[in-house]
Amino acid sequence: MTDGDRPLVSDVVLREVDAGYGETLALENVTLDVPRGSLVAVVGPNGAGKSTLLKLIAGLLKPWRGEVLVMGDAPGEHARRVAYVPQAEMVDWAFPVTVAQVVMMGRYPLLGPWRRPGSQDAAETDRALERVGMQDLRDRQIGALSGGQRRRVFLARAMASQAQLFLLDEPVTAIDPATQDDIMDVLGDEAAAGRTVIATTHDLACAADCFQRVVAVNRTIVADGPSSIALDAAVLARAYGGHLLRLEGDRVLLDDAHHHDEPPAHERHFHEGGRGS
């Protein structure tokens, strides 16, 4: 791929990938190429495989079939350069840790064994907190924050890691418009600086307005193109089928936006190379 005379480097490549949990197929025949510096929204109904796609790229789930490359190598080979932020409900908010401590965790992979955070790590933590507007709440326990504030903190942790690739599961869903705008401004800046952002979302208006590219998923990729396709009737029909959509102000979301793609935890199995347990 090229951009004028300049060759594009792809941070993420999937070729004919199948993946799932236990005996349940979650994604089938997925082919995707994401050039460096992209700002990509992944949309689709619950159970469509959006979170599964992020886990494949993050190296948390191995494909049953096909090839996944991240920065030219197998997922996990460049783990220090990948920041994966799961959905908010996957986090234990009762854990006794402050905002600043959570953001500092983003520095740990860069320290190496037996090293303690130093002045540079503290400076990067402060910088990340400043960028997401959470410096004044740095000493607050993470569970005492609002939903939008929690999203800001985990985005700051990802930024503190100085990652090349950001994988964000629902970073702008069910938060207030001001927080959504702030988060999207930060993500846009990261992409403009040459880093790659892939984020799932149920907010189709945000996908259309704030991202460069939209990938619509329903067990496979049903559409892939400019952000305008997020509100295209034909694309929505292929991606969502009979799922109900609802309007919230000027935002278009799925009616069941708080459920996960994957089976319940007691039914999940992460495979290391096939469908068998």
ChimeraX commands (.cxc) that place a marker at each C-alpha (Angstrom):
marker #1 position 0.00,0.00,0.00 radius 0.5
marker #1 position 1.21,3.53,-0.70 radius 0.5
marker #1 position 0.24,7.08,0.23 radius 0.5
marker #1 position 1.33,9.02,-2.83 radius 0.5
marker #1 position 5.02,8.18,-3.20 radius 0.5
marker #1 position 5.40,7.13,0.44 radius 0.5
marker #1 position 5.03,3.39,1.25 radius 0.5
marker #1 position 2.63,2.62,4.09 radius 0.5
marker #1 position 3.74,0.34,6.91 radius 0.5
marker #1 position 0.97,-1.85,8.27 radius 0.5
marker #1 position 0.86,-2.24,12.05 radius 0.5
marker #1 position -1.86,-4.90,11.86 radius 0.5
marker #1 position -2.50,-7.59,9.26 radius 0.5
marker #1 position -5.01,-10.44,9.45 radius 0.5
marker #1 position -5.37,-12.99,6.65 radius 0.5
marker #1 position -8.33,-15.42,6.47 radius 0.5
marker #1 position -8.57,-15.70,10.27 radius 0.5
marker #1 position -11.05,-17.92,12.14 radius 0.5
marker #1 position -11.21,-17.73,15.95 radius 0.5
marker #1 position -13.50,-18.56,18.83 radius 0.5
marker #1 position -14.01,-19.92,22.34 radius 0.5
marker #1 position -14.51,-23.58,23.16 radius 0.5
marker #1 position -16.43,-24.94,20.18 radius 0.5
marker #1 position -18.07,-21.59,19.47 radius 0.5
marker #1 position -16.92,-19.71,16.38 radius 0.5
marker #1 position -16.65,-15.96,17.04 radius 0.5
marker #1 position -14.93,-14.73,13.87 radius 0.5
marker #1 position -14.67,-16.32,10.44 radius 0.5
marker #1 position -12.52,-15.56,7.39 radius 0.5
marker #1 position -11.37,-12.15,8.62 radius 0.5
marker #1 position -8.91,-10.29,6.40 radius 0.5
marker #1 position -7.80,-6.84,7.53 radius 0.5
marker #1 position -4.90,-4.46,6.90 radius 0.5
marker #1 position -4.39,-1.43,9.16 radius 0.5
marker #1 position -1.62,0.98,8.11 radius 0.5
marker #1 position 0.41,2.85,10.71 radius 0.5
marker #1 position -1.21,6.10,11.84 radius 0.5
marker #1 position -4.78,4.88,11.27 radius 0.5
marker #1 position -7.73,5.85,13.48 radius 0.5
marker #1 position -10.17,2.94,13.07 radius 0.5
marker #1 position -13.58,2.30,14.63 radius 0.5
marker #1 position -14.86,-1.28,14.79 radius 0.5
marker #1 position -18.66,-1.44,14.92 radius 0.5
marker #1 position -21.24,-4.22,14.98 radius 0.5
marker #1 position -23.85,-5.88,17.20 radius 0.5
marker #1 position -23.12,-7.64,20.48 radius 0.5
marker #1 position -21.68,-11.07,19.90 radius 0.5
marker #1 position -20.32,-9.98,16.51 radius 0.5
marker #1 position -16.69,-10.55,17.48 radius 0.5
marker #1 position -15.45,-6.98,18.03 radius 0.5
marker #1 position -13.73,-7.71,21.35 radius 0.5
marker #1 position -12.45,-10.99,19.94 radius 0.5
marker #1 position -10.78,-9.09,17.11 radius 0.5
marker #1 position -8.92,-6.88,19.60 radius 0.5
marker #1 position -7.83,-9.90,21.64 radius 0.5
marker #1 position -6.43,-11.58,18.53 radius 0.5
marker #1 position -4.36,-8.50,17.75 radius 0.5
marker #1 position -3.24,-8.16,21.37 radius 0.5
marker #1 position -2.09,-11.78,21.42 radius 0.5
marker #1 position -4.57,-12.77,24.15 radius 0.5
marker #1 position -6.31,-15.24,21.85 radius 0.5
marker #1 position -4.78,-17.46,19.17 radius 0.5
marker #1 position -6.55,-17.97,15.83 radius 0.5
marker #1 position -7.88,-21.36,14.85 radius 0.5
marker #1 position -6.90,-20.67,11.27 radius 0.5
marker #1 position -5.13,-17.96,9.29 radius 0.5
marker #1 position -2.39,-15.46,10.09 radius 0.5
marker #1 position -2.20,-12.47,12.43 radius 0.5
marker #1 position 0.76,-10.07,12.23 radius 0.5
marker #1 position 1.40,-7.12,14.51 radius 0.5
marker #1 position 4.22,-4.82,13.43 radius 0.5
marker #1 position 5.38,-7.57,11.10 radius 0.5
marker #1 position 5.61,-10.34,13.70 radius 0.5
marker #1 position 3.38,-12.70,15.66 radius 0.5
marker #1 position 1.11,-11.03,18.25 radius 0.5
marker #1 position 2.95,-10.64,21.54 radius 0.5
marker #1 position 6.39,-10.21,20.00 radius 0.5
marker #1 position 6.09,-6.44,20.44 radius 0.5
marker #1 position 3.91,-6.48,23.56 radius 0.5
marker #1 position 5.65,-3.44,25.06 radius 0.5
marker #1 position 4.56,-1.38,22.06 radius 0.5
marker #1 position 0.90,-2.43,22.28 radius 0.5
marker #1 position -1.58,-0.92,24.75 radius 0.5
marker #1 position -4.77,-2.94,25.22 radius 0.5
marker #1 position -7.60,-1.36,27.24 radius 0.5
marker #1 position -10.54,-3.73,27.92 radius 0.5
marker #1 position -14.14,-2.76,28.54 radius 0.5
marker #1 position -14.72,-0.89,31.79 radius 0.5
marker #1 position -16.72,-3.70,33.41 radius 0.5
marker #1 position -13.70,-6.04,33.14 radius 0.5
marker #1 position -11.85,-4.02,35.80 radius 0.5
marker #1 position -11.96,-4.54,39.60 radius 0.5
marker #1 position -12.83,-1.02,40.73 radius 0.5
marker #1 position -12.52,-1.94,44.42 radius 0.5
marker #1 position -8.78,-2.49,44.11 radius 0.5
marker #1 position -7.01,-0.01,46.45 radius 0.5
marker #1 position -4.97,1.94,43.93 radius 0.5
marker #1 position -4.88,5.64,43.06 radius 0.5
marker #1 position -5.26,7.32,39.70 radius 0.5
marker #1 position -1.55,8.10,39.49 radius 0.5
marker #1 position -0.62,4.53,40.42 radius 0.5
marker #1 position -2.83,3.15,37.66 radius 0.5
marker #1 position -1.22,5.43,35.08 radius 0.5
marker #1 position 2.28,4.56,36.35 radius 0.5
marker #1 position 1.47,0.89,35.61 radius 0.5
marker #1 position 1.78,1.81,31.96 radius 0.5
marker #1 position 5.49,2.42,32.57 radius 0.5
marker #1 position 6.23,-0.98,34.13 radius 0.5
marker #1 position 6.80,-2.90,30.87 radius 0.5
marker #1 position 9.48,-0.36,29.93 radius 0.5
marker #1 position 11.43,-0.71,33.19 radius 0.5
marker #1 position 12.77,-4.23,32.90 radius 0.5
marker #1 position 13.31,-6.59,35.84 radius 0.5
marker #1 position 14.19,-5.22,39.29 radius 0.5
marker #1 position 14.03,-1.57,38.22 radius 0.5
marker #1 position 11.88,0.92,40.07 radius 0.5
marker #1 position 10.15,3.89,38.40 radius 0.5
marker #1 position 12.36,6.96,38.22 radius 0.5
marker #1 position 12.01,10.63,37.45 radius 0.5
marker #1 position 11.37,10.05,33.74 radius 0.5
marker #1 position 8.58,7.61,34.55 radius 0.5
marker #1 position 7.02,10.12,36.94 radius 0.5
marker #1 position 7.27,12.82,34.27 radius 0.5
marker #1 position 5.58,10.61,31.66 radius 0.5
marker #1 position 2.84,9.75,34.16 radius 0.5
marker #1 position 2.25,13.45,34.83 radius 0.5
marker #1 position 2.22,14.22,31.12 radius 0.5
marker #1 position -0.37,11.52,30.42 radius 0.5
marker #1 position -2.58,12.68,33.29 radius 0.5
marker #1 position -2.36,16.25,32.02 radius 0.5
marker #1 position -3.35,15.23,28.50 radius 0.5
marker #1 position -6.55,13.53,29.68 radius 0.5
marker #1 position -7.41,16.22,32.24 radius 0.5
marker #1 position -6.97,14.04,35.34 radius 0.5
marker #1 position -3.97,15.66,37.06 radius 0.5
marker #1 position -6.13,17.20,39.80 radius 0.5
marker #1 position -7.51,13.75,40.73 radius 0.5
marker #1 position -4.19,11.90,40.71 radius 0.5
marker #1 position -4.50,10.83,44.39 radius 0.5
marker #1 position -8.10,9.63,44.20 radius 0.5
marker #1 position -8.89,5.90,44.48 radius 0.5
marker #1 position -9.81,4.56,41.06 radius 0.5
marker #1 position -13.18,3.20,42.19 radius 0.5
marker #1 position -14.30,6.64,43.39 radius 0.5
marker #1 position -14.27,8.05,39.85 radius 0.5
marker #1 position -17.16,8.44,37.43 radius 0.5
marker #1 position -17.35,6.26,34.33 radius 0.5
marker #1 position -15.95,8.96,32.08 radius 0.5
marker #1 position -13.10,9.69,34.50 radius 0.5
marker #1 position -12.18,6.01,34.61 radius 0.5
marker #1 position -11.98,5.93,30.81 radius 0.5
marker #1 position -9.66,8.93,30.90 radius 0.5
marker #1 position -7.38,7.24,33.45 radius 0.5
marker #1 position -7.01,4.03,31.47 radius 0.5
marker #1 position -6.35,6.01,28.31 radius 0.5
marker #1 position -3.63,7.87,30.26 radius 0.5
marker #1 position -2.11,4.55,31.31 radius 0.5
marker #1 position -1.99,3.47,27.67 radius 0.5
marker #1 position -0.36,6.76,26.70 radius 0.5
marker #1 position 2.21,6.52,29.50 radius 0.5
marker #1 position 3.35,3.20,28.01 radius 0.5
marker #1 position 4.43,5.08,24.86 radius 0.5
marker #1 position 2.74,2.42,22.75 radius 0.5
marker #1 position 2.74,2.36,18.97 radius 0.5
marker #1 position -0.59,0.52,18.77 radius 0.5
marker #1 position -3.67,1.29,20.90 radius 0.5
marker #1 position -6.42,-1.35,21.16 radius 0.5
marker #1 position -9.40,0.15,22.99 radius 0.5
marker #1 position -12.61,-1.74,23.79 radius 0.5
marker #1 position -15.53,0.73,24.03 radius 0.5
marker #1 position -13.53,3.81,25.10 radius 0.5
marker #1 position -16.32,6.30,24.25 radius 0.5
marker #1 position -19.53,4.35,24.89 radius 0.5
marker #1 position -21.97,5.54,27.59 radius 0.5
marker #1 position -19.98,8.61,28.64 radius 0.5
marker #1 position -20.92,12.27,28.53 radius 0.5
marker #1 position -20.38,14.17,25.27 radius 0.5
marker #1 position -17.65,16.43,26.71 radius 0.5
marker #1 position -15.59,13.44,27.87 radius 0.5
marker #1 position -16.17,11.72,24.55 radius 0.5
marker #1 position -14.89,14.78,22.69 radius 0.5
marker #1 position -11.83,15.02,24.93 radius 0.5
marker #1 position -10.96,11.35,24.47 radius 0.5
marker #1 position -11.41,11.54,20.71 radius 0.5
marker #1 position -9.19,14.63,20.58 radius 0.5
marker #1 position -6.44,12.66,22.34 radius 0.5
marker #1 position -6.87,9.64,20.06 radius 0.5
marker #1 position -6.83,11.87,17.00 radius 0.5
marker #1 position -3.58,13.44,18.19 radius 0.5
marker #1 position -2.04,9.99,18.69 radius 0.5
marker #1 position -2.96,8.95,15.15 radius 0.5
marker #1 position -1.66,12.25,13.74 radius 0.5
marker #1 position 1.66,11.52,15.49 radius 0.5
marker #1 position 1.92,8.23,13.57 radius 0.5
marker #1 position 0.51,5.86,16.14 radius 0.5
marker #1 position -2.27,3.42,15.32 radius 0.5
marker #1 position -5.62,3.40,17.13 radius 0.5
marker #1 position -8.24,0.65,16.79 radius 0.5
marker #1 position -11.33,1.10,18.97 radius 0.5
marker #1 position -14.62,-0.73,19.21 radius 0.5
marker #1 position -17.73,1.37,19.74 radius 0.5
marker #1 position -21.51,1.15,19.82 radius 0.5
marker #1 position -21.79,4.88,19.12 radius 0.5
marker #1 position -22.28,5.03,15.36 radius 0.5
marker #1 position -22.48,8.82,15.20 radius 0.5
marker #1 position -19.09,9.05,16.92 radius 0.5
marker #1 position -17.68,6.44,14.54 radius 0.5
marker #1 position -18.89,8.51,11.59 radius 0.5
marker #1 position -17.77,11.89,12.93 radius 0.5
marker #1 position -14.54,11.19,14.80 radius 0.5
marker #1 position -12.75,8.28,13.09 radius 0.5
marker #1 position -10.96,8.05,9.75 radius 0.5
marker #1 position -12.12,4.53,8.92 radius 0.5
marker #1 position -14.87,2.15,9.99 radius 0.5
marker #1 position -14.77,-1.65,9.98 radius 0.5
marker #1 position -18.22,-3.21,10.40 radius 0.5
marker #1 position -18.15,-6.71,11.89 radius 0.5
marker #1 position -20.75,-9.44,12.22 radius 0.5
marker #1 position -18.76,-12.66,12.69 radius 0.5
marker #1 position -16.77,-11.51,9.67 radius 0.5
marker #1 position -15.99,-8.14,8.13 radius 0.5
marker #1 position -19.13,-7.05,6.31 radius 0.5
marker #1 position -17.89,-3.57,5.36 radius 0.5
marker #1 position -14.63,-1.63,5.54 radius 0.5
marker #1 position -14.28,1.93,4.36 radius 0.5
marker #1 position -14.37,5.65,5.17 radius 0.5
marker #1 position -16.08,6.71,8.38 radius 0.5
marker #1 position -19.26,7.70,6.52 radius 0.5
marker #1 position -20.21,4.03,6.12 radius 0.5
marker #1 position -21.05,3.92,9.85 radius 0.5
marker #1 position -24.41,5.54,9.05 radius 0.5
marker #1 position -24.97,3.93,5.66 radius 0.5
marker #1 position -28.30,2.06,5.65 radius 0.5
marker #1 position -27.03,-0.83,3.54 radius 0.5
marker #1 position -23.99,-1.32,5.77 radius 0.5
marker #1 position -26.13,-1.19,8.92 radius 0.5
marker #1 position -28.50,-3.77,7.49 radius 0.5
marker #1 position -25.59,-6.16,6.81 radius 0.5
marker #1 position -23.90,-5.52,10.13 radius 0.5
marker #1 position -26.84,-5.39,12.52 radius 0.5
marker #1 position -29.57,-7.39,10.81 radius 0.5
marker #1 position -32.52,-7.58,13.19 radius 0.5
marker #1 position -30.78,-5.92,16.15 radius 0.5
marker #1 position -32.64,-2.87,17.37 radius 0.5
marker #1 position -30.96,0.52,17.31 radius 0.5
marker #1 position -31.97,3.44,19.49 radius 0.5
marker #1 position -31.29,7.16,19.47 radius 0.5
marker #1 position -29.81,9.02,22.45 radius 0.5
marker #1 position -29.77,12.69,21.53 radius 0.5
marker #1 position -27.85,12.78,18.28 radius 0.5
marker #1 position -26.03,9.52,19.05 radius 0.5
marker #1 position -26.95,6.15,17.55 radius 0.5
marker #1 position -26.24,3.15,19.76 radius 0.5
marker #1 position -27.14,-0.50,20.16 radius 0.5
marker #1 position -30.01,-1.17,22.55 radius 0.5
marker #1 position -27.94,-3.82,24.39 radius 0.5
marker #1 position -24.66,-1.93,24.45 radius 0.5
marker #1 position -23.39,-3.28,27.77 radius 0.5
marker #1 position -23.07,-6.96,26.86 radius 0.5
marker #1 position -19.89,-8.67,25.70 radius 0.5
marker #1 position -19.01,-10.39,22.45 radius 0.5
marker #1 position -17.75,-13.54,24.13 radius 0.5
marker #1 position -19.59,-16.34,25.96 radius 0.5
marker #1 position -19.94,-16.09,29.77 radius 0.5
marker #1 position -16.68,-16.49,31.70 radius 0.5
marker #1 position -17.48,-20.06,32.78 radius 0.5
marker #1 position -17.83,-21.06,29.12 radius 0.5
marker #1 position -14.64,-19.36,27.85 radius 0.5
marker #1 position -11.47,-21.19,26.90 radius 0.5
marker #1 position -8.43,-19.51,25.39 radius 0.5
marker #1 position -6.87,-21.89,22.93 radius 0.5
marker #1 position -3.19,-22.16,22.19 radius 0.5
marker #1 position -3.56,-23.71,18.78 radius 0.5
marker #1 position -6.87,-25.30,17.95 radius 0.5
marker #1 position -10.41,-26.02,19.01 radius 0.5
marker #1 position -9.67,-28.74,21.50 radius 0.5
marker #1 position -9.34,-28.02,25.22 radius 0.5
marker link #1:1,2 radius 0.2
marker link #1:2,3 radius 0.2
marker link #1:3,4 radius 0.2
marker link #1:4,5 radius 0.2
marker link #1:5,6 radius 0.2
marker link #1:6,7 radius 0.2
marker link #1:7,8 radius 0.2
marker link #1:8,9 radius 0.2
marker link #1:9,10 radius 0.2
marker link #1:10,11 radius 0.2
marker link #1:11,12 radius 0.2
marker link #1:12,13 radius 0.2
marker link #1:13,14 radius 0.2
marker link #1:14,15 radius 0.2
marker link #1:15,16 radius 0.2
marker link #1:16,17 radius 0.2
marker link #1:17,18 radius 0.2
marker link #1:18,19 radius 0.2
marker link #1:19,20 radius 0.2
marker link #1:20,21 radius 0.2
marker link #1:21,22 radius 0.2
marker link #1:22,23 radius 0.2
marker link #1:23,24 radius 0.2
marker link #1:24,25 radius 0.2
marker link #1:25,26 radius 0.2
marker link #1:26,27 radius 0.2
marker link #1:27,28 radius 0.2
marker link #1:28,29 radius 0.2
marker link #1:29,30 radius 0.2
marker link #1:30,31 radius 0.2
marker link #1:31,32 radius 0.2
marker link #1:32,33 radius 0.2
marker link #1:33,34 radius 0.2
marker link #1:34,35 radius 0.2
marker link #1:35,36 radius 0.2
marker link #1:36,37 radius 0.2
marker link #1:37,38 radius 0.2
marker link #1:38,39 radius 0.2
marker link #1:39,40 radius 0.2
marker link #1:40,41 radius 0.2
marker link #1:41,42 radius 0.2
marker link #1:42,43 radius 0.2
marker link #1:43,44 radius 0.2
marker link #1:44,45 radius 0.2
marker link #1:45,46 radius 0.2
marker link #1:46,47 radius 0.2
marker link #1:47,48 radius 0.2
marker link #1:48,49 radius 0.2
marker link #1:49,50 radius 0.2
marker link #1:50,51 radius 0.2
marker link #1:51,52 radius 0.2
marker link #1:52,53 radius 0.2
marker link #1:53,54 radius 0.2
marker link #1:54,55 radius 0.2
marker link #1:55,56 radius 0.2
marker link #1:56,57 radius 0.2
marker link #1:57,58 radius 0.2
marker link #1:58,59 radius 0.2
marker link #1:59,60 radius 0.2
marker link #1:60,61 radius 0.2
marker link #1:61,62 radius 0.2
marker link #1:62,63 radius 0.2
marker link #1:63,64 radius 0.2
marker link #1:64,65 radius 0.2
marker link #1:65,66 radius 0.2
marker link #1:66,67 radius 0.2
marker link #1:67,68 radius 0.2
marker link #1:68,69 radius 0.2
marker link #1:69,70 radius 0.2
marker link #1:70,71 radius 0.2
marker link #1:71,72 radius 0.2
marker link #1:72,73 radius 0.2
marker link #1:73,74 radius 0.2
marker link #1:74,75 radius 0.2
marker link #1:75,76 radius 0.2
marker link #1:76,77 radius 0.2
marker link #1:77,78 radius 0.2
marker link #1:78,79 radius 0.2
marker link #1:79,80 radius 0.2
marker link #1:80,81 radius 0.2
marker link #1:81,82 radius 0.2
marker link #1:82,83 radius 0.2
marker link #1:83,84 radius 0.2
marker link #1:84,85 radius 0.2
marker link #1:85,86 radius 0.2
marker link #1:86,87 radius 0.2
marker link #1:87,88 radius 0.2
marker link #1:88,89 radius 0.2
marker link #1:89,90 radius 0.2
marker link #1:90,91 radius 0.2
marker link #1:91,92 radius 0.2
marker link #1:92,93 radius 0.2
marker link #1:93,94 radius 0.2
marker link #1:94,95 radius 0.2
marker link #1:95,96 radius 0.2
marker link #1:96,97 radius 0.2
marker link #1:97,98 radius 0.2
marker link #1:98,99 radius 0.2
marker link #1:99,100 radius 0.2
marker link #1:100,101 radius 0.2
marker link #1:101,102 radius 0.2
marker link #1:102,103 radius 0.2
marker link #1:103,104 radius 0.2
marker link #1:104,105 radius 0.2
marker link #1:105,106 radius 0.2
marker link #1:106,107 radius 0.2
marker link #1:107,108 radius 0.2
marker link #1:108,109 radius 0.2
marker link #1:109,110 radius 0.2
marker link #1:110,111 radius 0.2
marker link #1:111,112 radius 0.2
marker link #1:112,113 radius 0.2
marker link #1:113,114 radius 0.2
marker link #1:114,115 radius 0.2
marker link #1:115,116 radius 0.2
marker link #1:116,117 radius 0.2
marker link #1:117,118 radius 0.2
marker link #1:118,119 radius 0.2
marker link #1:119,120 radius 0.2
marker link #1:120,121 radius 0.2
marker link #1:121,122 radius 0.2
marker link #1:122,123 radius 0.2
marker link #1:123,124 radius 0.2
marker link #1:124,125 radius 0.2
marker link #1:125,126 radius 0.2
marker link #1:126,127 radius 0.2
marker link #1:127,128 radius 0.2
marker link #1:128,129 radius 0.2
marker link #1:129,130 radius 0.2
marker link #1:130,131 radius 0.2
marker link #1:131,132 radius 0.2
marker link #1:132,133 radius 0.2
marker link #1:133,134 radius 0.2
marker link #1:134,135 radius 0.2
marker link #1:135,136 radius 0.2
marker link #1:136,137 radius 0.2
marker link #1:137,138 radius 0.2
marker link #1:138,139 radius 0.2
marker link #1:139,140 radius 0.2
marker link #1:140,141 radius 0.2
marker link #1:141,142 radius 0.2
marker link #1:142,143 radius 0.2
marker link #1:143,144 radius 0.2
marker link #1:144,145 radius 0.2
marker link #1:145,146 radius 0.2
marker link #1:146,147 radius 0.2
marker link #1:147,148 radius 0.2
marker link #1:148,149 radius 0.2
marker link #1:149,150 radius 0.2
marker link #1:150,151 radius 0.2
marker link #1:151,152 radius 0.2
marker link #1:152,153 radius 0.2
marker link #1:153,154 radius 0.2
marker link #1:154,155 radius 0.2
marker link #1:155,156 radius 0.2
marker link #1:156,157 radius 0.2
marker link #1:157,158 radius 0.2
marker link #1:158,159 radius 0.2
marker link #1:159,160 radius 0.2
marker link #1:160,161 radius 0.2
marker link #1:161,162 radius 0.2
marker link #1:162,163 radius 0.2
marker link #1:163,164 radius 0.2
marker link #1:164,165 radius 0.2
marker link #1:165,166 radius 0.2
marker link #1:166,167 radius 0.2
marker link #1:167,168 radius 0.2
marker link #1:168,169 radius 0.2
marker link #1:169,170 radius 0.2
marker link #1:170,171 radius 0.2
marker link #1:171,172 radius 0.2
marker link #1:172,173 radius 0.2
marker link #1:173,174 radius 0.2
marker link #1:174,175 radius 0.2
marker link #1:175,176 radius 0.2
marker link #1:176,177 radius 0.2
marker link #1:177,178 radius 0.2
marker link #1:178,179 radius 0.2
marker link #1:179,180 radius 0.2
marker link #1:180,181 radius 0.2
marker link #1:181,182 radius 0.2
marker link #1:182,183 radius 0.2
marker link #1:183,184 radius 0.2
marker link #1:184,185 radius 0.2
marker link #1:185,186 radius 0.2
marker link #1:186,187 radius 0.2
marker link #1:187,188 radius 0.2
marker link #1:188,189 radius 0.2
marker link #1:189,190 radius 0.2
marker link #1:190,191 radius 0.2
marker link #1:191,192 radius 0.2
marker link #1:192,193 radius 0.2
marker link #1:193,194 radius 0.2
marker link #1:194,195 radius 0.2
marker link #1:195,196 radius 0.2
marker link #1:196,197 radius 0.2
marker link #1:197,198 radius 0.2
marker link #1:198,199 radius 0.2
marker link #1:199,200 radius 0.2
marker link #1:200,201 radius 0.2
marker link #1:201,202 radius 0.2
marker link #1:202,203 radius 0.2
marker link #1:203,204 radius 0.2
marker link #1:204,205 radius 0.2
marker link #1:205,206 radius 0.2
marker link #1:206,207 radius 0.2
marker link #1:207,208 radius 0.2
marker link #1:208,209 radius 0.2
marker link #1:209,210 radius 0.2
marker link #1:210,211 radius 0.2
marker link #1:211,212 radius 0.2
marker link #1:212,213 radius 0.2
marker link #1:213,214 radius 0.2
marker link #1:214,215 radius 0.2
marker link #1:215,216 radius 0.2
marker link #1:216,217 radius 0.2
marker link #1:217,218 radius 0.2
marker link #1:218,219 radius 0.2
marker link #1:219,220 radius 0.2
marker link #1:220,221 radius 0.2
marker link #1:221,222 radius 0.2
marker link #1:222,223 radius 0.2
marker link #1:223,224 radius 0.2
marker link #1:224,225 radius 0.2
marker link #1:225,226 radius 0.2
marker link #1:226,227 radius 0.2
marker link #1:227,228 radius 0.2
marker link #1:228,229 radius 0.2
marker link #1:229,230 radius 0.2
marker link #1:230,231 radius 0.2
marker link #1:231,232 radius 0.2
marker link #1:232,233 radius 0.2
marker link #1:233,234 radius 0.2
marker link #1:234,235 radius 0.2
marker link #1:235,236 radius 0.2
marker link #1:236,237 radius 0.2
marker link #1:237,238 radius 0.2
marker link #1:238,239 radius 0.2
marker link #1:239,240 radius 0.2
marker link #1:240,241 radius 0.2
marker link #1:241,242 radius 0.2
marker link #1:242,243 radius 0.2
marker link #1:243,244 radius 0.2
marker link #1:244,245 radius 0.2
marker link #1:245,246 radius 0.2
marker link #1:246,247 radius 0.2
marker link #1:247,248 radius 0.2
marker link #1:248,249 radius 0.2
marker link #1:249,250 radius 0.2
marker link #1:250,251 radius 0.2
marker link #1:251,252 radius 0.2
marker link #1:252,253 radius 0.2
marker link #1:253,254 radius 0.2
marker link #1:254,255 radius 0.2
marker link #1:255,256 radius 0.2
marker link #1:256,257 radius 0.2
marker link #1:257,258 radius 0.2
marker link #1:258,259 radius 0.2
marker link #1:259,260 radius 0.2
marker link #1:260,261 radius 0.2
marker link #1:261,262 radius 0.2
marker link #1:262,263 radius 0.2
marker link #1:263,264 radius 0.2
marker link #1:264,265 radius 0.2
marker link #1:265,266 radius 0.2
marker link #1:266,267 radius 0.2
marker link #1:267,268 radius 0.2
marker link #1:268,269 radius 0.2
marker link #1:269,270 radius 0.2
marker link #1:270,271 radius 0.2
marker link #1:271,272 radius 0.2
marker link #1:272,273 radius 0.2
marker link #1:273,274 radius 0.2
marker link #1:274,275 radius 0.2
marker link #1:275,276 radius 0.2
marker link #1:276,277 radius 0.2
view
